[in-house]
Amino acid sequence: MRLKTLIFTVVVLAALVGAVVYLQQQKSSTQTADKDEWVGKPVLTNEAVADIAEIYVLANGQACVIQRQEDEWVVPDRYGLPVDFAHLRRFIQNFTDAKIVRKVTANPEVMERFELTSNQVTFKSKDGVVIKELAIGKTSESGDRFVQLGGDGPAYLMSFSGYIAGDPERWVKKDIPGIVPDTITEVVFELADGGQLVASRADAMAPFEIADVLSTETVDSTEVKNIVNEFAKMLATTVRPLDDPDAQAAKAHSRSITFRDAEGKAYTYSVGRSPAASTDGEDAASKSGPVFIFASGGDAAFEAALQRSLARASFAVAEHYYTRLPSKRSDLIASGEETATEATAVSTPIESSPGTGVQPNSNN
């Protein structure tokens, strides 16, 4: 009896083991069949990034194309201006960091609820070959984004949380070529009456001084230094065509400021805005046009930077670049009591150079 019981037990155990093995094989087979080839993979591989030469972006009803042309990325729809490369780098990295989380559905009726047509991103090579085409929908409850690969096929979830900008201007590099503050030893201001005021210093550690001031007058050296710093790092608020009417009017009603370094190189900016006729009970300044900035001079690197920016479009800037410029002598020189024998210093009239309204210092 014991032998028969033992044999029976062995047979039962063998059957159970066989059943377990069979079920595991079936489960493994089912998982393999259900597992999609994209799940767990990056949306865009690092290897593919090197081949990207054009990106098409559609978002919020706006579309733009950015292209790699020779040694720079540009926005053709915005006067061929350079791309904000930091923005481009983050944008691409968001896709290389993103991974396909899981397959959601291939049912077209269900996929319509994911709004996959609201955003599109297409990466192409220099030969126009599509590297990756993505239709990106809304965000799921898990925080992932619905996506369709290749323009058709099923919907997936991808771990993507980046911002998608379809407005061409959001891609433009709005930096305006600026000066290096510590190298500037002289600043020439064009005043509203056509005269000029020259502030100079021996080096970056010395205060700015203005010649011919009275003993009772004080030069606001700190304000001159602050203006120098303001023109070191400038960003445009918007860009417009070179022939934009507001920009042309601003150029015709501008005043210049010229910065010179110890080597004698001059960097001239002309800042202006179109004036508005005053009306009863209304401030004319509140109706004035936007402020635009123009530049010239400098060294070869500065000129090259201008050719990539201000030579391609009109750059509008914040109002304070215009309002902060001194319009009269007293804006930078505080007066005390004067005696009858002291001569009064006056501004020297200068002629405006064509185009920018700028006349460099005659000592240059």
LINQUI-V894887 format. One record per run of one state. SS is the DSSP state (~ for helix, > for strand, _ for the rest). FROM is the first residue (numbers start at 1). LEN is the number of residues. Records with the same first field share a line. If there is no record, write none. Layout:
# LINQUI-V894887
SS = FROM-LEN / FROM-LEN
This chain:
# LINQUI-V894887
_ = 1-1 / 35-7 / 43-3 / 50-4 / 60-2 / 70-2 / 79-2 / 84-1 / 98-1 / 106-2 / 115-4 / 125-5 / 140-5 / 150-5 / 159-9 / 173-2 / 177-4 / 191-4 / 201-8 / 211-7 / 220-1 / 231-3 / 236-2 / 241-4 / 253-1 / 262-4 / 274-5 / 280-2 / 283-2 / 288-3 / 298-2 / 309-5 / 318-2 / 324-5 / 332-1 / 335-13 / 350-15
~ = 2-33 / 46-4 / 76-3 / 85-13 / 108-7 / 168-4 / 181-3 / 221-10 / 245-8 / 285-3 / 300-9 / 320-4 / 329-3
> = 42-1 / 54-6 / 62-8 / 72-4 / 81-3 / 99-7 / 119-6 / 130-10 / 145-5 / 155-4 / 172-1 / 175-2 / 184-7 / 195-6 / 209-2 / 218-2 / 234-2 / 238-3 / 254-8 / 266-8 / 279-1 / 282-1 / 291-7 / 314-4 / 333-2 / 348-2
